[in-house]
Amino acid sequence: MDLETERLVLHPLSVAEAEGLIEGRPSGAGWAPGYPTDSDLAGARRYLATCVHAGDPKPFGAYEIRRRDNGLAIGGLGFHGAADERGAVTIGYGLIPAAQGKGYATEALRGLLRFARDAGVSAVEGDTDLGNVASQRVMAAVGMEFVGADDRLKYYRITWENRLRATNTVET
């Protein structure tokens, strides 16, 4: 099922669509110039590897970011697999250079986080290169908190456990 935001459609890739992406065959309305990037291809490969080793993680797989006005794919985002034993998922995202700086990454990530929360996920984690300030701003803008760094990456997380417990508590 597609997830829709104001300007975007987040389309979950099927196995056939992910294979087509890797082989250079567009699905949907097609691809904007510059798509897919190396990151999009890596995301499709990760999704396909997960399908082989653990089964299709849908709805926690790879998504193509498409513009609503023309249907063209401009990037990808998604989950690195189903939720772990803590109820947490890891995400990744990216856009073609021509689509960067227009708020699409923030809009797409907000939509994916809303979906994850509604699907019962307790936490979403992500990381970015130390020098990727734009991605750090995107994660902060959607409410993810900086939780640490190492010599290569900065790590972010958003948690809904407390909110979920608060709404499930019955007063007596």
N, CA, C and O of each residue as an XYZ file, in Angstrom:
688
protein
N       0.850     -1.187      0.000
C       0.000      0.000      0.000
C       0.889      1.240      0.000
O       1.784      1.364      0.836
N       0.650      2.141     -0.917
C       1.396      3.390     -0.983
C       1.083      4.256      0.229
O      -0.045      4.278      0.722
N       2.102      4.970      0.699
C       1.937      5.980      1.742
C       1.984      7.331      1.041
O       2.864      7.570      0.214
N       1.046      8.213      1.363
C       1.008      9.509      0.696
C       1.252     10.633      1.672
O       0.774     10.612      2.806
N       2.010     11.623      1.211
C       2.218     12.866      1.946
C       1.701     13.987      1.047
O       1.128     13.719     -0.009
N       1.894     15.209      1.449
C       1.372     16.326      0.667
C       1.878     16.320     -0.780
O       1.098     16.507     -1.714
N       3.185     16.104     -0.962
C       3.767     16.185     -2.309
C       4.339     14.879     -2.830
O       4.810     14.813     -3.966
N       4.299     13.830     -1.997
C       5.008     12.611     -2.338
C       4.142     11.365     -2.196
O       3.150     11.352     -1.468
N       4.544     10.326     -2.907
C       4.015      8.979     -2.732
C       5.207      8.112     -2.345
O       6.224      8.094     -3.039
N       5.075      7.398     -1.241
C       6.100      6.461     -0.801
C       5.601      5.081     -1.216
O       4.697      4.519     -0.597
N       6.197      4.555     -2.257
C       5.725      3.308     -2.861
C       6.580      2.132     -2.386
O       7.782      2.102     -2.650
N       5.970      1.153     -1.679
C       6.744     -0.016     -1.249
C       7.131     -0.869     -2.452
O       6.284     -1.245     -3.263
N       8.406     -1.163     -2.553
C       8.874     -1.975     -3.677
C       8.529     -3.442     -3.472
O       8.686     -3.985     -2.378
N       8.066     -4.062     -4.519
C       7.909     -5.515     -4.530
C       9.276     -6.113     -4.871
O      10.196     -5.395     -5.262
N       9.395     -7.411     -4.719
C      10.639     -8.077     -5.103
C      10.922     -7.829     -6.584
O      12.055     -7.518     -6.951
N       9.902     -7.962     -7.439
C      10.088     -7.747     -8.883
C      10.515     -6.312     -9.180
O      11.365     -6.089    -10.042
N       9.937     -5.337     -8.477
C      10.315     -3.934     -8.696
C      11.745     -3.665     -8.227
O      12.477     -2.919     -8.878
N      12.152     -4.264     -7.105
C      13.522     -4.093     -6.612
C      14.510     -4.718     -7.601
O      15.562     -4.141     -7.876
N      14.174     -5.887     -8.132
C      15.025     -6.513     -9.150
C      15.097     -5.633    -10.391
O      16.167     -5.466    -10.977
N      13.957     -5.070    -10.792
C      13.925     -4.171    -11.938
C      14.758     -2.923    -11.717
O      15.431     -2.452    -12.634
N      14.720     -2.391    -10.521
C      15.521     -1.212    -10.178
C      16.999     -1.513    -10.404
O      17.714     -0.725    -11.023
N      17.445     -2.644     -9.904
C      18.851     -3.037    -10.046
C      19.216     -3.267    -11.511
O      20.337     -2.978    -11.931
N      18.270     -3.787    -12.281
C      18.508     -4.085    -13.698
C      18.257     -2.892    -14.616
O      18.458     -2.989    -15.826
N      17.812     -1.751    -14.039
C      17.598     -0.551    -14.843
C      16.239     -0.443    -15.479
O      16.064      0.296    -16.447
N      15.248     -1.185    -14.942
C      13.883     -1.140    -15.478
C      12.994     -0.335    -14.537
O      12.707     -0.783    -13.427
N      12.553      0.850    -14.967
C      11.682      1.669    -14.112
C      10.307      1.032    -13.906
O       9.794      0.320    -14.769
N       9.733      1.308    -12.748
C       8.342      0.947    -12.482
C       7.558      2.244    -12.320
O       8.152      3.319    -12.236
N       6.257      2.155    -12.275
C       5.441      3.355    -12.115
C       5.582      4.261    -13.323
O       5.676      3.791    -14.457
N       5.596      5.580    -13.071
C       5.663      6.568    -14.143
C       7.079      6.743    -14.689
O       7.269      7.380    -15.725
N       8.064      6.185    -14.004
C       9.444      6.309    -14.469
C      10.323      6.989    -13.448
O       9.936      7.182    -12.296
N      11.501      7.346    -13.886
C      12.530      7.904    -12.997
C      12.911      9.312    -13.418
O      13.040      9.605    -14.607
N      13.088     10.171    -12.442
C      13.651     11.492    -12.703
C      15.130     11.312    -13.052
O      15.750     10.342    -12.615
N      15.709     12.240    -13.840
C      17.132     12.135    -14.176
C      17.990     12.039    -12.901
O      17.810     12.808    -11.957
N      18.912     11.090    -12.899
C      19.783     10.888    -11.744
C      19.347      9.761    -10.824
O      20.083      9.386     -9.913
N      18.158      9.217    -11.052
C      17.659      8.103    -10.245
C      17.800      6.833    -11.060
O      17.543      6.862    -12.263
N      18.190      5.739    -10.471
C      18.546      5.530     -9.071
C      20.006      5.899     -8.791
O      20.861      5.838     -9.674
N      20.261      6.278     -7.554
C      21.625      6.545     -7.116
C      22.239      5.240     -6.608
O      21.553      4.223     -6.502
N      23.515      5.276     -6.299
C      24.168      4.101     -5.719
C      23.485      3.697     -4.415
O      23.370      2.508     -4.121
N      23.032      4.672     -3.635
C      22.333      4.375     -2.377
C      21.001      3.678     -2.629
O      20.619      2.775     -1.884
N      20.293      4.094     -3.677
C      19.027      3.437     -4.019
C      19.268      1.981     -4.414
O      18.514      1.091     -4.018
N      20.315      1.745     -5.190
C      20.649      0.383     -5.597
C      21.051     -0.456     -4.386
O      20.681     -1.625     -4.284
N      21.813      0.147     -3.470
C      22.210     -0.570     -2.244
C      20.988     -0.910     -1.399
O      20.916     -1.999     -0.829
N      20.029      0.005     -1.311
C      18.799     -0.252     -0.555
C      17.994     -1.388     -1.169
O      17.457     -2.229     -0.448
N      17.907     -1.419     -2.498
C      17.186     -2.500     -3.174
C      17.891     -3.834     -2.942
O      17.240     -4.853     -2.713
N      19.223     -3.824     -3.001
C      19.973     -5.065     -2.746
C      19.780     -5.539     -1.306
O      19.624     -6.736     -1.066
N      19.789     -4.609     -0.345
C      19.588     -4.967      1.070
C      18.206     -5.595      1.253
O      18.060     -6.607      1.939
N      17.195     -4.984      0.632
C      15.837     -5.511      0.710
C      15.770     -6.923      0.132
O      15.190     -7.817      0.750
N      16.358     -7.132     -1.047
C      16.324     -8.451     -1.673
C      17.077     -9.485     -0.833
O      16.638    -10.630     -0.724
N      18.203     -9.090     -0.242
C      18.955    -10.009      0.616
C      18.135    -10.387      1.843
O      18.145    -11.544      2.264
N      17.427     -9.421      2.416
C      16.556     -9.704      3.565
C      15.472    -10.692      3.168
O      15.165    -11.620      3.917
N      14.889    -10.494      1.983
C      13.841    -11.410      1.500
C      14.369    -12.834      1.389
O      13.671    -13.784      1.743
N      15.586    -12.985      0.906
C      16.182    -14.311      0.737
C      16.454    -14.964      2.093
O      16.166    -16.146      2.285
N      17.009    -14.195      3.032
C      17.466    -14.768      4.304
C      16.395    -14.848      5.384
O      16.420    -15.761      6.210
N      15.455    -13.906      5.388
C      14.479    -13.871      6.480
C      13.037    -13.771      5.993
O      12.116    -13.715      6.808
N      12.828    -13.747      4.684
C      11.486    -13.546      4.144
C      11.219    -12.068      3.915
O      11.932    -11.206      4.429
N      10.196    -11.792      3.146
C       9.846    -10.402      2.828
C       9.404     -9.690      4.099
O       8.454    -10.125      4.751
N      10.083     -8.596      4.461
C       9.744     -7.895      5.701
C       8.559     -6.940      5.574
O       8.266     -6.204      6.517
N       7.867     -6.935      4.425
C       6.754     -5.992      4.220
C       5.858     -5.950      5.434
O       5.500     -6.994      5.980
N       5.498     -4.782      5.855
C       5.656     -3.484      5.213
C       6.964     -2.772      5.573
O       7.111     -1.579      5.307
N       7.903     -3.490      6.171
C       9.153     -2.876      6.625
C      10.290     -3.131      5.646
O      11.366     -3.593      6.026
N      10.031     -2.820      4.376
C      11.017     -3.002      3.327
C      11.460     -1.680      2.729
O      11.500     -0.655      3.410
N      11.789     -1.716      1.451
C      12.273     -0.549      0.715
C      11.113      0.175      0.044
O      10.167     -0.448     -0.440
N      11.203      1.481      0.025
C      10.190      2.328     -0.610
C      10.864      3.243     -1.631
O      11.998      3.685     -1.441
N      10.149      3.513     -2.705
C      10.595      4.485     -3.686
C       9.864      5.792     -3.390
O       8.656      5.792     -3.157
N      10.589      6.892     -3.399
C       9.979      8.208     -3.198
C       9.612      8.758     -4.568
O      10.480      8.983     -5.412
N       8.318      8.971     -4.780
C       7.822      9.497     -6.055
C       7.101     10.814     -5.830
O       6.401     10.991     -4.834
N       7.279     11.732     -6.762
C       6.540     12.996     -6.694
C       5.092     12.736     -7.078
O       4.816     12.020     -8.041
N       4.169     13.322     -6.320
C       2.742     13.126     -6.617
C       2.340     13.796     -7.922
O       1.465     13.290     -8.625
N       2.961     14.927     -8.263
C       2.516     15.679     -9.440
C       2.847     14.988    -10.758
O       2.118     15.164    -11.735
N       3.930     14.204    -10.814
C       4.270     13.559    -12.078
C       4.605     12.068    -11.944
O       4.823     11.390    -12.948
N       4.647     11.560    -10.717
C       4.889     10.142    -10.479
C       6.326      9.687    -10.625
O       6.612      8.504    -10.442
N       7.241     10.593    -10.950
C       8.627     10.199    -11.160
C       9.336      9.914     -9.840
O       9.165     10.639     -8.860
N      10.132      8.850     -9.828
C      10.923      8.485     -8.650
C      12.078      9.459     -8.505
O      12.790      9.742     -9.469
N      12.263      9.979     -7.274
C      13.335     10.937     -6.994
C      14.262     10.459     -5.876
O      15.226     11.144     -5.534
N      13.978      9.305     -5.317
C      14.827      8.799     -4.241
C      14.223      7.561     -3.621
O      13.235      7.006     -4.102
N      14.849      7.152     -2.542
C      14.380      5.974     -1.843
C      14.503      6.145     -0.341
O      15.285      6.959      0.150
N      13.728      5.372      0.364
C      13.825      5.313      1.813
C      13.231      4.001      2.252
O      12.605      3.294      1.462
N      13.422      3.687      3.474
C      12.821      2.459      3.952
C      13.486      1.936      5.196
O      14.326      2.579      5.825
N      13.069      0.749      5.511
C      13.518      0.063      6.716
C      14.588     -0.957      6.341
O      14.581     -1.506      5.240
N      15.491     -1.198      7.259
C      16.527     -2.204      7.031
C      16.035     -3.594      7.408
O      16.823     -4.539      7.447
N      14.756     -3.728      7.681
C      14.147     -4.998      8.039
C      13.049     -4.789      9.053
O      12.770     -3.663      9.467
N      12.433     -5.879      9.447
C      11.345     -5.836     10.428
C      11.874     -5.396     11.792
O      13.083     -5.373     12.023
N      10.966     -5.053     12.676
C      11.328     -4.623     14.032
C      12.066     -5.735     14.766
O      11.777     -6.918     14.591
N      13.030     -5.325     15.594
C      13.777     -6.290     16.396
C      12.995     -6.631     17.667
O      11.850     -6.210     17.827
N      13.612     -7.387     18.559
C      12.934     -7.834     19.777
C      12.527     -6.679     20.696
O      11.673     -6.853     21.566
N      13.131     -5.506     20.509
C      12.754     -4.326     21.298
C      11.636     -3.530     20.630
O      11.127     -2.566     21.202
N      11.256     -3.934     19.422
C      10.249     -3.191     18.671
C      10.836     -2.032     17.892
O      10.103     -1.139     17.468
N      12.163     -2.030     17.692
C      12.847     -0.940     16.995
C      13.169     -1.330     15.554
O      13.434     -2.494     15.255
N      13.142     -0.345     14.681
C      13.542     -0.514     13.287
C      14.621      0.512     12.959
O      14.740      1.545     13.618
N      15.398      0.205     11.932
C      16.418      1.126     11.432
C      15.988      1.591     10.051
O      15.484      0.806      9.248
N      16.191      2.877      9.782
C      15.771      3.455      8.513
C      16.962      4.049      7.759
O      18.027      4.293      8.325
N      16.746      4.268      6.485
C      17.692      4.980      5.644
C      16.914      5.713      4.568
O      15.773      5.355      4.274
N      17.515      6.730      3.982
C      16.828      7.504      2.945
C      17.845      8.273      2.120
O      18.984      8.475      2.541
N      17.419      8.699      0.940
C      18.261      9.516      0.080
C      17.470     10.025     -1.102
O      16.458      9.444     -1.494
N      17.946     11.118     -1.660
C      17.305     11.755     -2.815
C      18.336     12.030     -3.899
O      19.526     12.164     -3.617
N      17.874     12.113     -5.136
C      18.763     12.544     -6.209
C      19.157     14.002     -5.934
O      18.399     14.727     -5.291
N      20.323     14.439     -6.409
C      20.760     15.815     -6.134
C      19.749     16.890     -6.540
O      19.599     17.878     -5.822
N      19.058     16.729     -7.662
C      18.110     17.748     -8.122
C      16.915     17.903     -7.181
O      16.248     18.937     -7.207
N      16.634     16.897     -6.354
C      15.493     16.956     -5.433
C      15.900     17.403     -4.026
O      15.037     17.615     -3.174
N      17.172     17.545     -3.781
C      17.642     17.932     -2.450
C      17.395     19.413     -2.199
O      17.366     20.214     -3.133
N      17.215     19.771     -0.925
C      17.031     21.162     -0.538
C      15.621     21.690     -0.745
O      15.403     22.900     -0.668
N      14.659     20.814     -1.004
C      13.272     21.223     -1.247
C      12.317     20.723     -0.168
O      11.104     20.896     -0.284
N      12.856     20.106      0.878
C      12.021     19.596      1.961
C      11.456     18.208      1.712
O      10.691     17.707      2.536
N      11.812     17.568      0.595
C      11.277     16.244      0.294
C      11.740     15.186      1.294
O      10.951     14.331      1.698
N      13.009     15.234      1.695
C      13.517     14.222      2.629
C      12.785     14.312      3.969
O      12.413     13.288      4.542
N      12.581     15.511      4.459
C      11.859     15.700      5.723
C      10.428     15.204      5.594
O       9.926     14.508      6.477
N       9.772     15.559      4.499
C       8.385     15.139      4.270
C       8.285     13.615      4.176
O       7.392     13.012      4.772
N       9.195     13.000      3.432
C       9.173     11.542      3.267
C       9.451     10.847      4.595
O       8.766      9.886      4.947
N      10.445     11.323      5.332
C      10.779     10.680      6.601
C       9.659     10.850      7.618
O       9.380      9.923      8.379
N       9.010     12.009      7.648
C       7.838     12.190      8.536
C       6.762     11.162      8.210
O       6.185     10.558      9.114
N       6.491     10.962      6.923
C       5.487      9.986      6.517
C       5.867      8.573      6.930
O       5.017      7.808      7.384
N       7.130      8.225      6.777
C       7.579      6.884      7.158
C       7.525      6.699      8.676
O       7.150      5.627      9.152
N       7.893      7.723      9.436
C       7.825      7.632     10.898
C       6.377      7.500     11.375
O       6.094      6.727     12.291
N       5.473      8.240     10.766
C       4.053      8.145     11.130
C       3.556      6.719     10.876
O       2.847      6.144     11.702
N       3.933      6.160      9.731
C       3.565      4.788      9.422
C       4.133      3.820     10.467
O       3.411      2.957     10.968
N       5.410      3.960     10.795
C       6.052      3.060     11.764
C       5.355      3.137     13.120
O       5.080      2.112     13.743
N       5.073      4.351     13.568
C       4.393      4.527     14.860
C       3.014      3.871     14.833
O       2.645      3.157     15.766
N       2.256      4.113     13.769
C       0.915      3.540     13.654
C       0.946      2.015     13.540
O      -0.017      1.343     13.909
N       2.060      1.469     13.026
C       2.209      0.021     12.889
C       2.685     -0.633     14.189
O       2.883     -1.847     14.232
N       2.870      0.164     15.250
C       3.240     -0.385     16.545
C       4.722     -0.426     16.845
O       5.128     -0.982     17.865
N       5.539      0.150     15.981
C       6.976      0.202     16.233
C       7.226      1.102     17.440
O       6.606      2.158     17.568
N       8.131      0.687     18.325
C       8.402      1.480     19.527
C       9.520      2.489     19.334
O       9.576      3.483     20.059
N      10.415      2.262     18.372
C      11.533      3.186     18.154
C      12.037      3.068     16.726
O      11.973      2.002     16.114
N      12.538      4.178     16.208
C      13.156      4.210     14.886
C      14.547      4.791     15.064
O      14.730      5.823     15.709
N      15.528      4.106     14.479
C      16.918      4.529     14.571
C      17.466      4.815     13.186
O      17.047      4.203     12.203
N      18.404      5.746     13.114
C      19.058      6.064     11.855
C      20.436      6.610     12.127
O      20.753      6.990     13.254
N      21.257      6.648     11.094
C      22.594      7.217     11.246
C      22.957      7.986      9.994
O      22.326      7.829      8.948
N      23.974      8.814     10.109
C      24.441      9.612      8.986
C      25.925      9.885      9.151
O      26.442      9.896     10.268
N      26.601     10.102      8.048
C      28.016     10.449      8.105
C      28.210     11.712      8.935
O      27.342     12.585      8.972
N      29.358     11.799      9.600
C      29.641     12.965     10.447
C      29.499     14.283      9.691
O      29.032     15.270     10.260
N      29.889     14.314      8.435
C      29.848     15.551      7.663
C      28.548     15.819      6.935
O      28.429     16.842      6.260
N      27.571     14.937      7.048
C      26.314     15.110      6.327
C      25.336     15.930      7.165
O      24.389     15.398      7.744
N      25.585     17.218      7.213
C      24.786     18.122      8.040
C      23.334     18.166      7.571
O      22.425     18.267      8.394
N      23.104     18.092      6.256
C      21.727     18.128      5.748
C      20.920     16.960      6.306
O      19.787     17.156      6.747
N      21.472     15.759      6.298
C      20.760     14.597      6.831
C      20.561     14.717      8.339
O      19.522     14.312      8.860
N      21.530     15.260      9.029
C      21.386     15.475     10.476
C      20.234     16.443     10.749
O      19.474     16.252     11.698
N      20.106     17.468      9.930
C      19.002     18.426     10.086
C      17.655     17.774      9.798
O      16.668     18.070     10.471
N      17.607     16.893      8.811
C      16.361     16.192      8.484
C      15.920     15.357      9.680
O      14.760     15.425     10.086
N      16.825     14.577     10.244
C      16.444     13.718     11.372
C      16.014     14.558     12.575
O      15.056     14.205     13.263
N      16.700     15.645     12.830
C      16.302     16.522     13.936
C      14.940     17.155     13.659
O      14.130     17.296     14.576
N      14.675     17.539     12.408
C      13.416     18.192     12.053
C      12.212     17.280     12.248
O      11.111     17.767     12.506
N      12.398     15.968     12.130
C      11.280     15.036     12.291
C      11.160     14.523     13.725
O      10.319     13.671     14.010
N      11.993     15.037     14.623
C      11.887     14.668     16.031
C      12.837     13.593     16.495
O      12.755     13.157     17.643
N      13.740     13.150     15.633
C      14.723     12.165     16.063
C      15.794     12.886     16.876
O      16.210     13.992     16.531
N      16.223     12.259     17.937
C      17.210     12.870     18.832
C      18.593     12.284     18.586
O      18.740     11.086     18.343
N      19.597     13.139     18.653
C      20.983     12.702     18.551
C      21.296     11.865     19.786
O      21.068     12.310     20.911
N      21.821     10.649     19.583
C      22.097      9.765     20.720
C      23.556      9.356     20.830
O      23.926      8.670     21.783
N      24.401      9.758     19.876
C      25.814      9.423     19.989
C      26.507      9.466     18.650
O      25.885      9.665     17.606
N      27.825      9.274     18.707
C      28.638      9.295     17.496
C      29.856      8.402     17.686
O      30.267      8.106     18.808
N      30.415      7.986     16.565
C      31.697      7.316     16.597
C      32.609      8.046     15.616
O      32.326      9.190     15.259
N      33.668      7.431     15.180
C      34.609      8.131     14.304
C      34.097      8.322     12.879
O      34.739      9.022     12.096
N      32.952      7.717     12.515
C      32.391      7.841     11.168
C      30.973      8.394     11.115
O      30.616      9.112     10.181
N      30.161      8.054     12.126
C      28.727      8.307     12.041
C      28.162      9.018     13.257
O      28.710      8.942     14.357
N      27.032      9.724     13.029
C      26.190     10.241     14.094
C      24.915      9.405     14.106
O      24.386      9.053     13.052
N      24.426      9.091     15.298
C      23.275      8.207     15.467
C      22.087      8.983     16.033
O      22.242      9.829     16.914
N      20.897      8.678     15.511
C      19.658      9.343     15.903
C      18.607      8.299     16.237
O      18.672      7.156     15.785
N      17.625      8.724     17.051
C      16.576      7.794     17.477
C      15.338      8.588     17.887
O      15.437      9.686     18.434
N      14.185      8.014     17.615
C      12.920      8.519     18.156
C      12.220      7.329     18.798
O      12.196      6.231     18.242
N      11.653      7.563     19.976
C      11.018      6.495     20.737
C       9.598      6.898     21.082
O       9.335      8.042     21.454
N       8.686      5.944     20.955
C       7.290      6.175     21.317
C       6.845      5.318     22.481
O       5.665      5.338     22.829
N       7.737      4.568     23.097
C       7.355      3.654     24.180
C       6.593      4.369     25.293
O       5.550      3.892     25.741
N       7.107      5.498     25.733
C       6.448      6.211     26.832
C       5.064      6.692     26.431
O       4.128      6.616     27.227
N       4.926      7.181     25.217
C       3.617      7.639     24.755
C       2.646      6.469     24.668
O       1.482      6.594     25.047
N       3.125      5.330     24.166
C       2.250      4.176     24.044
C       1.794      3.696     25.417
O       0.618      3.391     25.610
N       2.719      3.630     26.368
C       2.349      3.206     27.719
C       1.358      4.180     28.339
O       0.412      3.771     29.012
N       1.581      5.466     28.110
C       0.690      6.468     28.708
C      -0.730      6.330     28.172
O      -1.690      6.491     28.925
N      -0.877      6.035     26.884
C      -2.223      5.928     26.324
C      -2.867      4.598     26.654
O      -4.088      4.469     26.565
N      -2.075      3.600     27.035
C      -2.638      2.287     27.380
C      -2.892      2.116     28.868
O      -3.395      1.079     29.300
N      -2.549      3.119     29.647
C      -2.758      3.028     31.090
C      -4.214      3.326     31.427
O      -4.782      4.301     30.935
N      -4.810      2.497     32.256
C      -6.195      2.703     32.673
C      -6.184      3.174     34.118
O      -5.604      2.531     34.993
N      -6.834      4.306     34.354
C      -6.911      4.809     35.720
C      -8.029      4.113     36.463
O      -9.099      3.863     35.909
N      -7.772      3.799     37.734
C      -8.801      3.132     38.534
C      -9.194      3.992     39.709
O     -10.050      3.600     40.502
